Amino acid sequence: MKIIMLGAPGAGKGTQAKMIAEKYGLPHISTGDIFRANIKNGTELGKEAKEYMDKGLLVPDELTVRLLLDRVAKEDCKNGYVLDGFPRTIPQAEVLDAELEKLGEKVDYAVNVDVPDENIVNRMSGRRACLSCGATYHIVSIPPKKEGVCDVCGSELVLRDDDRPETVQNRLKVYHEQTQPLIDFYEKKGVLRSVDGTLPMEEVFGAITKILG
């Protein structure tokens, strides 16, 4: 079962991807993790990717897909995988499809965790992070025991720049321009399934497991 997770930043698709991977015994694959692993291990593909990243450039689609195919060729992916954060654009999706077709494979499900923009802005601007130990909170849904203080290590909690409303709006704009078209792309292929991402996390997961069976 090859699953692609779609959804705006902050929609909770990463959390759902991890839960799906655990329930179905599939590897959870994010392109960020692949880049880091290849760079750390000094592979040829990793060296190529590092050259772009060191210059502050995006890794080209063709190289990203090569890194991804290298990862999904590993033994733990023989029963499928959950892709999180890839593809992000139509060209990436087309390259991925073409390469999978060569292997006689295809994407089985593209699961879209659907959340309106205003919910995402409210959700992310309520996040608080501890820069000392990495613990994360939310002022409404997962508040710390003492306001502004980390339960784990007692350090001060902060609103990260990434989670500020103006930054979130900007990230959503990029998402709608680049990634939203993937929803139509996978719908035309008959593999798109959408779930209501505004529901509690467990209910969203329940809806996804009904789809996947």
C-alpha positions in Angstrom: 0.0 0.0 0.0 1.6 3.2 -1.2 0.1 6.3 0.4 0.8 10.0 -0.2 -0.2 12.5 2.5 -1.6 15.8 1.3 -2.6 18.8 3.3 -1.6 22.4 4.2 1.2 23.1 6.6 -0.3 22.7 10.1 -3.1 20.4 8.9 -1.7 17.6 11.0 -0.7 15.3 8.1 2.7 14.5 9.6 1.0 13.2 12.8 -1.5 11.1 10.8 1.3 9.8 8.6 3.2 8.5 11.7 0.0 6.9 13.1 -0.8 5.2 9.7 2.8 3.9 9.5 2.6 2.4 12.9 -0.8 0.8 12.5 -0.1 -0.8 9.1 3.6 -1.6 9.7 4.8 0.7 6.9 7.8 3.0 6.9 7.0 6.7 7.3 9.1 8.5 4.7 9.7 12.3 4.7 12.0 13.8 2.1 13.7 15.9 4.9 14.7 12.6 6.7 16.0 11.1 3.4 18.2 14.2 2.7 19.6 14.2 6.2 20.3 10.4 6.2 22.1 10.6 2.8 24.1 13.6 3.8 25.1 12.1 7.1 26.1 8.8 5.5 28.1 10.7 2.7 26.4 8.9 -0.2 26.9 10.1 -3.7 23.2 11.3 -3.9 23.7 12.9 -0.5 26.8 14.8 -1.7 24.8 16.0 -4.7 21.9 17.2 -2.6 24.3 18.9 -0.1 25.9 21.0 -2.9 22.4 22.6 -3.6 21.5 23.0 0.1 24.8 24.6 1.0 24.1 27.3 -1.6 20.6 27.8 -0.2 19.0 26.3 -3.4 16.1 23.8 -3.6 17.2 20.3 -4.5 16.0 19.7 -8.1 13.0 17.5 -8.6 14.9 14.9 -10.6 17.5 14.4 -7.7 14.8 14.4 -5.1 13.0 11.6 -6.9 16.2 9.7 -7.3 16.8 9.9 -3.5 13.2 8.9 -2.9 13.4 5.9 -5.2 16.7 4.8 -3.6 14.8 4.9 -0.2 11.7 3.0 -1.4 13.8 0.3 -3.0 14.9 -0.8 0.5 13.6 -4.0 2.0 11.4 -2.3 4.6 9.3 -0.8 1.8 8.4 -4.0 0.1 4.8 -3.9 1.4 4.5 -0.1 0.8 5.1 3.2 2.6 3.6 6.5 3.7 5.1 9.5 1.9 5.0 12.8 3.8 6.0 16.1 2.2 6.5 14.7 -1.3 5.4 15.3 -4.0 4.9 19.0 -3.4 4.3 20.0 -7.1 2.7 18.6 -10.2 6.1 18.0 -11.9 7.3 16.0 -8.9 4.1 13.9 -9.0 4.6 13.3 -12.7 8.2 12.2 -12.3 7.2 9.9 -9.4 4.4 8.3 -11.3 6.6 7.7 -14.4 9.3 6.1 -12.2 6.8 3.9 -10.3 5.3 2.8 -13.6 8.7 1.6 -14.8 8.7 -0.7 -11.7 5.1 -1.8 -12.4 3.9 0.1 -9.3 1.6 3.0 -8.6 0.3 5.2 -5.8 -2.7 3.5 -4.1 -4.1 6.4 -2.0 -3.5 10.2 -1.8 -5.0 11.2 1.5 -5.9 14.9 1.9 -6.2 16.2 5.4 -8.5 19.1 4.7 -8.5 22.1 7.1 -9.6 25.6 6.3 -6.9 28.3 6.3 -8.4 30.2 9.3 -8.3 27.1 11.4 -4.7 26.5 10.5 -3.7 30.1 11.4 -5.5 29.8 14.8 -4.0 26.3 15.4 -0.4 27.3 14.6 -0.4 30.7 16.4 -1.4 28.8 19.5 1.7 26.6 19.4 4.4 27.1 21.9 7.8 25.4 21.9 10.6 24.9 24.4 13.9 25.7 22.7 15.8 23.8 25.4 14.3 20.3 25.2 12.1 20.5 22.1 8.8 19.8 23.9 5.8 21.4 22.1 2.5 22.7 23.5 -0.7 24.4 22.4 -2.3 27.1 24.6 -5.8 25.6 24.0 -5.4 21.8 23.3 -2.1 20.9 25.1 -1.4 23.7 27.5 1.6 23.6 29.9 0.8 23.2 33.6 2.2 26.6 34.2 1.6 29.3 31.6 4.8 30.0 29.5 6.9 27.4 31.3 7.9 23.9 30.0 6.6 21.0 32.0 9.6 18.9 31.1 12.6 21.2 31.9 11.1 24.4 33.3 12.5 26.6 30.5 10.5 29.5 28.9 8.1 28.6 26.1 8.2 30.7 22.9 6.1 31.3 19.8 8.4 30.2 16.9 8.8 32.5 13.9 7.4 29.7 11.8 4.1 29.8 13.7 3.5 33.5 13.7 0.2 34.4 11.8 2.0 36.4 9.1 4.5 33.5 8.4 1.7 31.0 8.4 -0.3 33.1 5.9 2.7 33.2 3.6 3.3 29.4 3.9 -0.4 28.8 3.1 -0.1 31.1 0.0 2.8 29.0 -1.3 0.9 25.8 -0.5 -2.2 26.9 -2.5 -0.1 28.0 -5.5 2.2 24.9 -5.6 0.7 22.0 -3.8 -3.1 22.4 -4.0 -3.1 21.5 -7.7 -2.0 18.0 -6.6 -5.5 17.4 -5.2 -7.0 17.7 -8.7 -4.1 15.6 -10.1 -4.8 12.7 -7.8 -8.5 13.1 -8.0 -8.3 12.6 -11.8 -6.3 9.4 -11.2 -9.1 8.2 -8.9 -6.9 7.7 -5.8 -7.7 10.9 -3.8 -9.5 10.5 -0.5 -10.3 13.6 1.7 -10.9 13.6 5.4 -12.1 16.5 7.7 -8.9 17.6 9.5 -10.8 19.9 11.8 -12.0 16.9 13.8 -10.1 15.6 16.9 -6.9 13.8 15.9 -8.3 10.3 16.8 -11.4 10.9 14.7 -9.3 12.0 11.7 -7.3 8.8 12.1 -10.5 6.7 12.4 -11.7 8.3 9.1 -8.4 7.4 7.4 -8.4 3.8 8.6 -11.9 3.3 7.2 -10.6 4.4 3.8 -7.5 2.3 4.0 -9.3 -0.8 5.4 
